[in-house]
């Protein structure tokens, strides 16, 4: 993983895709450690996290994660999921954030030198190419260590640098036994630490179960 120390860096995290990737590798993401790692690599300008929320639910398991990230250095980009019934009578929930991520990356590009995209979705290949045409370096974080690989081949080849998440486990994975260093409350509102059992390690497993390029979940009705 190569970064120039003077680079202005931004992280664009496709939450559902990162969750699925980490789950397939068998470990949980400690977002505090992840942010710290990239702060060491250069000038971290933004860390944006994208996820869809089922607003009609009284309680969402991802809400504690959203609150913690929002208070601890991440910029949250969310939108409501959309539910519909297809022609076979199956209920589907759609929560795709690709457009929001792509628009933000292009909008912020002029203020950045290096864009890091946490996703293996092949739909982002055109975004990577457009950013490169603006003179930006683009890294993609996903994995080849699963069957099938979580990263689309065309996206991996287009990127200036491919970073395999499996190789970052020791640096961004949650420590065994639940210790992540520091209380998520940090002396702030209790809203920030709600649901984290007093741990600083915020788990990727709190991401909703949207998987695959389309971020679809299905439920029989």
N, C-alpha and C positions, 0 to 999 in steps of 0.2 A: 504494500500500500504506500504509494508515493504522493506526497503533497509538498509544495514549496512553502516555507514558513511565512512568506509575505502574501500568500494568496488569501483573497476574500472568499470564504466558503459559505455555502448554504446547503442544508439538508432538506430534501423533499421526501417525506416518509409516507408511502402508501400503507396505512395502518393494517388493513385487512391482508394485504400481500405479505408484509413483514411478519405478521402473526402466523400465517400459514407456513412461511419459510422456516421460521424458528421452530414451530411445532414439528415440522417434518424432520428437523435435525435433532429434536429431542431436548431442547433447552429453552429457558425463558430469558427474555431480554430484560436487563436492568437498565432502564432509560437514563438513570443518573450517570452510570458508567459510560454509556454510549455518548452522552453529551460531553462528558469530560474527555473522552478519547479524541473527538474531533476538535475540541478547543485546543488541544495540544498540537494539532496538525497545522494550524494557520489561524487566520482571523475569522472566527465563526460569526457571521453576520445574522443568520436566521436558521432556526430549526423548525420546520413546519410539519405538522402531523395531520393527516387527512383521514377522516372516518365518517361514516354515515351512522345516524342514530335513529332508533325507533322511538319517536317522541310520544306515541300514544301509550307506550308502556309506562306503568306507574313507577317501576324501578328497572334500570338498565345496569347490567353487570359491568359495563364499560365506563359508566359515569364516574366512579372513583378514580379511574385512570385518567380520564379527561381532565378532571379537576386538578389532579396532582401535576400533570404535564403543564397545564395552563399556568400554574403558580411557580413552576420550576424551569423556566427558560425555553419552553416550546411555544410556538404560535399554533393555536388550534384552528383547523378549518373543518367545519362539520356542516352537514345538511340532513334533513329528514329522509329516512328511507321511503320508498314508494311501494305500496302493496297492490297487487292486482291478481286476478284469476285468469288463467289461460284457457284456451278452447277445450282442454281436456278436464277442466274443473280443478286443476291444481293451483293452490295459492302460492304465489311467488313474491319474494321481497327483493327489491333492487336497491343497491346502495353503492353505485359506481362513482368514484371521485376523480377519474382520469382527467376530465376536462378542467376541473378546478386546479389540479396540480399543474397541468400543462400551461394554463393561462398565467398562473403565478410565476412559474419558472421563466417564461418569456418576459413578463412584466419586470421582474427583478434582475434579469440577466445583465443589464448595463451596469449594475452596481456590484457585480460579482466577477470572480475569475474562475472559480471551480464550483460546479454544481454536482451534488451527490444525490442520486435517485435510489431510494430503497424500494425496489420493485423488480420483478422479473417479467413483467407484462410486455409482450412484444409490441403492443400498441404504442409504446413510448419510443420506438425507434425513430419515428419521424421527428419527435420532440428533440431527441438527442442530436440528430443531424442539423436541425434548425439552430440549436444552441452552439454547435460547433461552427456553423457558418458565421455566427456572430463573434467568433474568436474565443469561445469559452471551452475550458476543459470539462469533460463530463465523466464521472465515475458512476458505475451501477453496482449496487449491492444486492446480491441474491445468492443462489447456490447451484453448483453442479453435482453436489454430493448426494443427490436423491435420485430415485428412479420413478418416473422420469425426472429430469432436471427441472428445478423451479424457474429457471431463467430461459427465456426464448433465445434461440441461437442468434437470430438477427439483431436482437438488442445487445447481447454480449459482444458481438463482433463490431457493432457500431460505436460502442463506448470507447473512450480513450483509455479507460482502466476498468477492469472487472475485479471486484472485491468479493471473494467468496465468504459468505456469512459464517460458514463452518470454521474458517480460519480466525475469526474474531471471537469465538466463544470464550476464550480465556480472558478477553478484554472487555466484553460487553455482556457476558452471560451472568445470570444471577448466581451468586455463591451458594453452594450446597449448604443446607441448614437454614436458609432464609436470610442470612445476614447480608445487607447491601450497603451498610455504612450510613449512619445518620438516620434520624427520624424524619419521615416525610412531613411531619408538622412543621419542624424548623422554627417554632415560635410563632407561626402564622395562624390563620384561621383553621379551626378543626375541620372545616370542609375539605381542606387540602389533603388531610391524612385519613379521611373516612374510608374504612374498608380495607386498610392496608396492614392491619395488625402491627402497627408501629414500626414497619420496616421501611428502609430507604429504597429497597429493591422493588421497583414497580414492574409487574409481570406482564409479558406479552400475552399470556393466557387470558387476560381480561378483555382482549379484543373480541368482538362478536364473530360468529361463525360464518362469515362471508369468505368463500374461498374460490379460487379460479379467476381467470381474466375478467369475467363478467360480474364478479361479486354477487352471485345469485345464491339465495338459500330457498329451498322449497319445503312446503308443508302440505300434506294432504288435508283436504277439508271435506 
